[in-house]
Amino acid sequence: MTAIPKFTYRFTTFFIVIAGIAIGLILLTQTGQAQTGDTTYPIVDTGQAACYDDQGAEITCPAEGEAFYGQDAQFADTPADYTDNGDGTVTDNVTGLIWT
């Protein structure tokens, strides 16, 4: 499997009342350091083939240690594989998930 960074997160839920209307907010905060490890589940490749800089311009994919290294286009994982079930759902044959 692919080595990817893993983080620990904390969800905080709170409500704000503005003009008599309650608005619910969820705050996601990273609480731990990134840890790289092998995944225990398959990750479907996105098919992304190009690398980009911070302005959105396409660039030659950088080498490890260079700025912008680690973009999705630099990692080839399991190719996407789907089956149309003919009933309005699609099965992801890599993960086993069924999409509606």
N, C-alpha and C positions, 0 to 999 in steps of 0.2 A: 504494500500500500504506500501512499504518498506521505512524506513527512510535511506537516503543516503546523503553523503556530497555533497554540491553544491558549485561551485566556479564561480568566475567571471574571464573571460579571455579577453585578448586583442590580436588581430592579427596584426602583422606588416609585411608588404610586402616590399621587396627591391630587387634590382638587382645588381649583381657583374659582371663585364666584365673581363674575363680571356682569354688572347690570342685571343681577338676579338670575343669571344663567351659570350653572355649574359646568365647568370644563375640566375633564379628567386628563391628567398628564402622566406619562410614564417616563422616568429618567433611567437610562441605562449607563452604568458606570463601570469602568474596568477596575477590578480590585486586585489583580495579581499580575505578575510578570508573564511575558510570553514564554511558553515552553514548547519546544518542538518535539514531536514524537510520532510514531506510526499510528495511523488511524486504524480503527477496527471495522470500518465500513468503507464501501467503495465510493469514490468521488467521481462524478461524471464530468468529463472534460467539456469545457464551454465552447470549444472550437475557436477561441480567440487566437488570431494569428499574428497580430501586429503589436508593437510596443509604442508607448507614447510618453512625451515629456510632460512637465507640469503645466504647459500651455495648451496641451491637447494635440500637439503636432506629432505626426508619426516619426519614429526614430528607429535606427538599427537597435535591436535588442541588446542591452548592456550586459557586460560580463559581471560575474560576482564581484562585489566590492565597489562597483561603479554606481553612480547616481541612477536611480530608477530601476535597479536590478530587482528581480523577483516578481515581475508582472506575470499575469496569467498566461500570456503567449509563450512564456519560457518554460512552461511545464506541460507535458503531454501525459494525460491520464487516460482512464478508460473512456473510449469513444461513446457518445450518446447512442442509445438503442431503444426505440420505442415501438409499441404495437398498438394500433387503433383497434379497440375491442368491438367496434361497430355498434356500441350502445351509448355513445356520448362520452365514453371514458377512454383514456389512453394509459397504458401500462408502461412504466419505465422499467425496462428489462435489466437494468444494472442494479437499481436500488430496490425494485419490487413495489415502489409506490404506484398508486393508481390515481390519475388526475381526472377531474371532471370539468 
